[in-house]
């Protein structure tokens, strides 16, 4: 008895990551406010990526499981940080000292994800070149954001945003490669071979 074909959860996870990252960089470049980024972070970058990650778990893909759940949680946490910061800015008295957020605190949050991304970048070298490229640009982007928030190097924000737009493009390219290969029955967009074997 043949089993029913299942979808690849990576197409949702990569889209959620790519689109939300793209929107945040549009904000960082001054093209839009944070409202749409917050909504995308909650629903697509956060919620949809978590679902994709849990489905990767069921498929036995530890790399996809870790990546989609961890970056999905990143977007949800970032949205919560913005929400708390807005309440602080509005002078809401219910925010106690344990929930206060500073720019330095955000930098430490980003630094933790920089370490995680470095670990995942090494793993991506064993998948294919498109994955390695995407994680390399993500790692560079996190390092740039660390310098912006922790070292006060705000002049790096524009170049960091451009790097992360390229990163988002890498994620969306991989999503397209999976979808087009499935629809056509053959590889259309090349992703390259593993760098490490």
C-alpha positions, 0 to 999 in steps of 0.5 A: 500500500503506497503512502500518501505524499506529504508536503515539505515543511521547509517551504513554509519555514523558509518563507516565514523566515525570509519574508519577516526578515525582509520586512524588518530590513525594510524597517531598518532602512526607513521604508516602513514602521514596525507595525507590520513587522510585529504582525508578521513576526507573530504570525508568519516568522513566529507562528508559521515557523514553529509549525514548520519546525514541529513538522520537521521533527516528525520528518526526522530532520534535526537541522530543520527542527532546530532552525525553524523552532529557534528562529520562530521563537526569535521572532515571537520573543522580538515581538514580545520585546517590542511590546514591552518596550512600547509599554515602557515608553507609554509609561505603563506602571504595570511593567515591573523591573524584571520586564524592563528592556534596554538597548543593551539588553536587546544586544545581549539577546542578539548576541545569544542568537549570534552564537546559535547561528554560528553553530548552525552555520557550521551545520549548514556546510554539510547541507548545500551551498545555498544553505551555507550562503544563507546562514553565512549572511545571517551570521554576518547580519547578527554580528552587524546587529551586535555591533550596532546594539552593543558597541554603538556602531549605528553607522553599520545598520544600513550595510547590515540591513542590506546583508540581511535582505540578501539573507532573506533572498537566500531563504526565499530562493531555497523555498522556490527551489523546493517548490519548483522541483516538486512541481516539475519533477526535476531540479530547476534552481540549483542549490549546490553541493555540500561544502563539507562531507 
